[in-house]
Every structure is written in C-alpha cells, then in structure tokens.
Amino acid sequence: MTASISNGIGGTTILSYSSHFPDSTPVAVSSGMGAAGIVGSFLYASLTEPHLANLSPGTAILLMLVFPFTLATFYWLVLDHPSNLMKKCLKDPTEDCQEYTARQAIKSTSLIEKIGAIKPSLRFLLPMIVVYMAEYTTNQGFIQFIVFDCANGFGLAKISQYRWFQFIYRVGTFVTKTSLLFIDFSTNWLYLFPLLQLSNGVLFYFEALFAFLPHISLPFLMVFISGLVGGACLSKTYNHIHKTTPADFKPFLLGVASTSDTFGIFLAAFLSIWVWC
C-alpha cells in the first residue's frame, strides 16, 4: 500500500512538474515510466525465475530497493531545475528565494477556474480511463488464470508465466510511450483505443474460461498489443494536454490526467472482483 501511495504521489507530481520543461518532456516522462516498467518487471522475473537467480520474492524486492534511493539522488543532485519556478526558502517560508522570484510567468488561478478547465479535456481523459480499466482488468483479473504446460509454454514453470506476461506487457507500453518522440498520430486514435482494449480483454476472458489457445506465444502477443494500446493512449494524452493547455492550467491538468489512468485501474480492481465472484 505504501508503494502504491508513493507511486501515485510521485507520478502526479513529476508530471505536473514537467509542464515547466520543453514540449517533449511529458513524452520523455512517460517513456521513462515505460522503461522503468521493463527494468523492474524483467529484474523481478529474472531474480525469481527458478532457471535463473531463483531468489525468493521477498529477497528480490529487498534487492530492488536501491532504485528509490537512485531516484532521490537524481532529483536532488543531478536534475537542472528551471529558474522560472517559485521556491520557498527554508529559513522563512513566507518569503520566496531571490533567485526564483523574478520571472514567474504563470498567474494564480482559483480552484473553481481549475475545475472548469477540466471539462474540455474530458474527451481525452475518459477514453484513457476506459483503456486502463480494460487493461488492468485483463492484467490483474484474467491473465493470472491463464497457464500452459511446459511443452506449450516455452518451458516456463507455471508460477513464472505470469511474471513474463507482465514483462512483455511492459515492453509494449515502452515501445509506444517512446515512439511518440519520433512518430506522432492524430488524437482521433484516442477514441479507437478503448474499443481495441475492450476487445483484447474479452479474448483474455474467454481464454481464462475455456483455454482454447494452443500455445503461450498467442497470449504473449495479445498482452504485448495491450501494452502498445495503453502506452500510446497515455503518452498521446499527456503530450496533447501539454501542447494545447494554457500555461496557467497546465500543471493542474497534467496532474488530473495522471490520475485518470489510476482511476481506470481502481475501477478494474472492483471489476475483477465482480467478474470472479
């Protein structure tokens, strides 16, 4: 639970903070999130895989605690913070530090104004909620029931297959989260992504019930596509809001956008419970 709280606060804060950087920053942030998913899932799968490190899950988690300290080091010691931010002095919180006071271009906005600014963005946020609801219902509700024997599962132990499903899913999200740095696409695709993700979820649901697929490579491909769709929807939404939102509302709306996928995941948790009751 504490890891989820930290992830939620950190994700929302860093995305809002990215509004003070160049237009490519939100895509770079989402690409970094995708890379983190690949590294984390691959390390955990490798460390706990019986054919590789064969460590216990608890030991693997303890070894991976080095990453939070690495993140803190980069934020406080390496990152070049923009000079147009207001920063409170530790000695007197009522006074702004002198090097940050001069060039504050963003005017103050009221809570009512910020809430009103959400409405135009709902046409992009609602598809993302649906995409992540379908995506995580599949990941957390269906995939855990899909297992293959060694002959049809690349020799993977049944206990390991779920971990490699998650790694392949993370590879898919990384590919599309990063590709937007080089290849852009229309926002009209955002309305197609929920249909693709829901269709993928239906296939996984029936596979979990009837086990009709002959080899694990097929659901591996399906979960890779699920990652592609989720990553594309996330990065395109962030990028579009960053480029089209006035500077006064940009940090707030990017923070709201970062909670949209979280809300979809929240709905997926309840939907998964209902599906298997």
Contacts in CASP RR format, 6 or more apart in sequence:
PFRMAT RR
TARGET T0000
AUTHOR 0000-0000-0000
METHOD contacts of the structure
MODEL  1
MTASISNGIGGTTILSYSSHFPDSTPVAVSSGMGAAGIVGSFLYASLTEP
HLANLSPGTAILLMLVFPFTLATFYWLVLDHPSNLMKKCLKDPTEDCQEY
TARQAIKSTSLIEKIGAIKPSLRFLLPMIVVYMAEYTTNQGFIQFIVFDC
ANGFGLAKISQYRWFQFIYRVGTFVTKTSLLFIDFSTNWLYLFPLLQLSN
GVLFYFEALFAFLPHISLPFLMVFISGLVGGACLSKTYNHIHKTTPADFK
PFLLGVASTSDTFGIFLAAFLSIWVWC
6 68 0 8 1.000
8 258 0 8 1.000
8 262 0 8 1.000
11 33 0 8 1.000
11 258 0 8 1.000
12 255 0 8 1.000
12 258 0 8 1.000
12 259 0 8 1.000
14 29 0 8 1.000
15 26 0 8 1.000
15 29 0 8 1.000
15 238 0 8 1.000
15 254 0 8 1.000
15 255 0 8 1.000
15 257 0 8 1.000
15 258 0 8 1.000
16 251 0 8 1.000
16 252 0 8 1.000
16 254 0 8 1.000
16 255 0 8 1.000
16 258 0 8 1.000
17 251 0 8 1.000
18 25 0 8 1.000
18 26 0 8 1.000
18 29 0 8 1.000
18 242 0 8 1.000
18 254 0 8 1.000
19 26 0 8 1.000
19 242 0 8 1.000
19 247 0 8 1.000
19 250 0 8 1.000
19 251 0 8 1.000
19 254 0 8 1.000
20 82 0 8 1.000
20 84 0 8 1.000
20 85 0 8 1.000
20 251 0 8 1.000
21 82 0 8 1.000
23 239 0 8 1.000
23 242 0 8 1.000
23 243 0 8 1.000
24 181 0 8 1.000
25 242 0 8 1.000
26 235 0 8 1.000
26 238 0 8 1.000
26 239 0 8 1.000
26 241 0 8 1.000
26 242 0 8 1.000
26 254 0 8 1.000
27 177 0 8 1.000
27 180 0 8 1.000
27 181 0 8 1.000
27 235 0 8 1.000
27 238 0 8 1.000
27 239 0 8 1.000
28 181 0 8 1.000
29 238 0 8 1.000
30 177 0 8 1.000
30 180 0 8 1.000
30 231 0 8 1.000
30 234 0 8 1.000
30 235 0 8 1.000
30 238 0 8 1.000
31 174 0 8 1.000
31 177 0 8 1.000
31 178 0 8 1.000
31 180 0 8 1.000
31 181 0 8 1.000
31 235 0 8 1.000
32 174 0 8 1.000
32 177 0 8 1.000
33 177 0 8 1.000
34 170 0 8 1.000
34 173 0 8 1.000
34 174 0 8 1.000
34 177 0 8 1.000
34 178 0 8 1.000
34 231 0 8 1.000
35 174 0 8 1.000
35 178 0 8 1.000
37 170 0 8 1.000
37 173 0 8 1.000
37 174 0 8 1.000
38 167 0 8 1.000
38 170 0 8 1.000
38 171 0 8 1.000
38 174 0 8 1.000
40 64 0 8 1.000
40 67 0 8 1.000
40 170 0 8 1.000
41 163 0 8 1.000
41 166 0 8 1.000
41 167 0 8 1.000
41 169 0 8 1.000
41 170 0 8 1.000
42 167 0 8 1.000
42 170 0 8 1.000
43 60 0 8 1.000
43 64 0 8 1.000
44 57 0 8 1.000
44 60 0 8 1.000
44 61 0 8 1.000
44 64 0 8 1.000
44 163 0 8 1.000
45 160 0 8 1.000
45 163 0 8 1.000
45 164 0 8 1.000
45 166 0 8 1.000
45 167 0 8 1.000
46 52 0 8 1.000
46 53 0 8 1.000
47 53 0 8 1.000
47 55 0 8 1.000
47 59 0 8 1.000
47 60 0 8 1.000
47 63 0 8 1.000
48 54 0 8 1.000
48 55 0 8 1.000
48 56 0 8 1.000
48 57 0 8 1.000
48 60 0 8 1.000
48 160 0 8 1.000
48 163 0 8 1.000
49 160 0 8 1.000
49 163 0 8 1.000
50 157 0 8 1.000
50 160 0 8 1.000
53 60 0 8 1.000
55 63 0 8 1.000
83 99 0 8 1.000
83 100 0 8 1.000
83 103 0 8 1.000
84 100 0 8 1.000
84 103 0 8 1.000
84 104 0 8 1.000
84 105 0 8 1.000
85 100 0 8 1.000
85 104 0 8 1.000
86 96 0 8 1.000
86 100 0 8 1.000
86 101 0 8 1.000
86 104 0 8 1.000
87 96 0 8 1.000
87 97 0 8 1.000
87 100 0 8 1.000
88 95 0 8 1.000
88 96 0 8 1.000
88 97 0 8 1.000
89 95 0 8 1.000
89 96 0 8 1.000
89 97 0 8 1.000
105 247 0 8 1.000
106 247 0 8 1.000
106 248 0 8 1.000
106 251 0 8 1.000
107 248 0 8 1.000
109 248 0 8 1.000
109 249 0 8 1.000
109 252 0 8 1.000
113 249 0 8 1.000
114 249 0 8 1.000
114 252 0 8 1.000
117 245 0 8 1.000
117 249 0 8 1.000
117 252 0 8 1.000
117 253 0 8 1.000
118 125 0 8 1.000
118 253 0 8 1.000
118 256 0 8 1.000
121 241 0 8 1.000
121 245 0 8 1.000
121 253 0 8 1.000
121 256 0 8 1.000
121 257 0 8 1.000
124 187 0 8 1.000
124 190 0 8 1.000
124 237 0 8 1.000
124 240 0 8 1.000
124 241 0 8 1.000
124 257 0 8 1.000
125 237 0 8 1.000
125 256 0 8 1.000
125 257 0 8 1.000
125 260 0 8 1.000
126 260 0 8 1.000
127 190 0 8 1.000
127 191 0 8 1.000
127 193 0 8 1.000
127 194 0 8 1.000
127 233 0 8 1.000
127 237 0 8 1.000
128 190 0 8 1.000
128 233 0 8 1.000
128 234 0 8 1.000
128 237 0 8 1.000
128 257 0 8 1.000
128 260 0 8 1.000
128 261 0 8 1.000
129 260 0 8 1.000
129 261 0 8 1.000
129 263 0 8 1.000
129 264 0 8 1.000
129 267 0 8 1.000
130 194 0 8 1.000
130 197 0 8 1.000
130 198 0 8 1.000
130 264 0 8 1.000
131 193 0 8 1.000
131 194 0 8 1.000
131 197 0 8 1.000
131 229 0 8 1.000
131 230 0 8 1.000
131 233 0 8 1.000
131 261 0 8 1.000
132 230 0 8 1.000
132 233 0 8 1.000
132 260 0 8 1.000
132 261 0 8 1.000
132 262 0 8 1.000
132 263 0 8 1.000
132 264 0 8 1.000
132 265 0 8 1.000
132 268 0 8 1.000
133 264 0 8 1.000
133 265 0 8 1.000
133 267 0 8 1.000
133 268 0 8 1.000
133 271 0 8 1.000
134 194 0 8 1.000
134 197 0 8 1.000
134 198 0 8 1.000
134 200 0 8 1.000
134 201 0 8 1.000
134 268 0 8 1.000
135 197 0 8 1.000
135 226 0 8 1.000
135 227 0 8 1.000
135 229 0 8 1.000
135 230 0 8 1.000
135 268 0 8 1.000
136 264 0 8 1.000
136 265 0 8 1.000
136 268 0 8 1.000
136 269 0 8 1.000
136 272 0 8 1.000
137 201 0 8 1.000
137 268 0 8 1.000
137 271 0 8 1.000
137 272 0 8 1.000
137 275 0 8 1.000
138 197 0 8 1.000
138 200 0 8 1.000
138 201 0 8 1.000
138 204 0 8 1.000
138 205 0 8 1.000
138 223 0 8 1.000
138 226 0 8 1.000
139 165 0 8 1.000
139 166 0 8 1.000
139 169 0 8 1.000
139 223 0 8 1.000
139 226 0 8 1.000
140 268 0 8 1.000
140 269 0 8 1.000
140 272 0 8 1.000
141 208 0 8 1.000
141 268 0 8 1.000
141 272 0 8 1.000
141 275 0 8 1.000
141 276 0 8 1.000
142 201 0 8 1.000
142 204 0 8 1.000
142 205 0 8 1.000
142 207 0 8 1.000
142 208 0 8 1.000
143 162 0 8 1.000
143 165 0 8 1.000
143 204 0 8 1.000
143 208 0 8 1.000
143 219 0 8 1.000
143 223 0 8 1.000
144 162 0 8 1.000
145 208 0 8 1.000
146 161 0 8 1.000
146 165 0 8 1.000
146 204 0 8 1.000
146 207 0 8 1.000
146 208 0 8 1.000
146 211 0 8 1.000
146 219 0 8 1.000
147 158 0 8 1.000
147 161 0 8 1.000
148 156 0 8 1.000
148 158 0 8 1.000
148 161 0 8 1.000
148 215 0 8 1.000
148 216 0 8 1.000
149 158 0 8 1.000
150 156 0 8 1.000
150 157 0 8 1.000
152 214 0 8 1.000
152 215 0 8 1.000
152 216 0 8 1.000
153 161 0 8 1.000
153 215 0 8 1.000
153 216 0 8 1.000
154 216 0 8 1.000
154 217 0 8 1.000
156 164 0 8 1.000
156 216 0 8 1.000
161 216 0 8 1.000
164 220 0 8 1.000
165 219 0 8 1.000
165 220 0 8 1.000
165 223 0 8 1.000
168 220 0 8 1.000
168 223 0 8 1.000
168 224 0 8 1.000
169 223 0 8 1.000
169 224 0 8 1.000
169 226 0 8 1.000
169 227 0 8 1.000
170 227 0 8 1.000
171 224 0 8 1.000
171 227 0 8 1.000
172 224 0 8 1.000
172 225 0 8 1.000
172 227 0 8 1.000
172 228 0 8 1.000
172 231 0 8 1.000
173 227 0 8 1.000
173 228 0 8 1.000
173 230 0 8 1.000
173 231 0 8 1.000
173 234 0 8 1.000
175 228 0 8 1.000
176 227 0 8 1.000
176 228 0 8 1.000
176 229 0 8 1.000
176 230 0 8 1.000
176 231 0 8 1.000
176 232 0 8 1.000
176 235 0 8 1.000
177 231 0 8 1.000
177 232 0 8 1.000
177 234 0 8 1.000
177 235 0 8 1.000
179 232 0 8 1.000
180 232 0 8 1.000
180 235 0 8 1.000
180 236 0 8 1.000
180 239 0 8 1.000
185 232 0 8 1.000
185 236 0 8 1.000
187 236 0 8 1.000
187 240 0 8 1.000
189 232 0 8 1.000
189 236 0 8 1.000
190 233 0 8 1.000
190 236 0 8 1.000
190 237 0 8 1.000
193 229 0 8 1.000
193 230 0 8 1.000
193 232 0 8 1.000
193 233 0 8 1.000
196 225 0 8 1.000
196 229 0 8 1.000
197 226 0 8 1.000
197 229 0 8 1.000
197 230 0 8 1.000
200 222 0 8 1.000
200 225 0 8 1.000
200 226 0 8 1.000
200 229 0 8 1.000
201 226 0 8 1.000
203 222 0 8 1.000
204 219 0 8 1.000
204 222 0 8 1.000
205 275 0 8 1.000
206 212 0 8 1.000
207 213 0 8 1.000
207 219 0 8 1.000
213 219 0 8 1.000
234 261 0 8 1.000
237 257 0 8 1.000
237 260 0 8 1.000
238 254 0 8 1.000
238 257 0 8 1.000
238 258 0 8 1.000
241 250 0 8 1.000
241 253 0 8 1.000
241 254 0 8 1.000
241 257 0 8 1.000
242 250 0 8 1.000
242 254 0 8 1.000
245 253 0 8 1.000
245 254 0 8 1.000
END
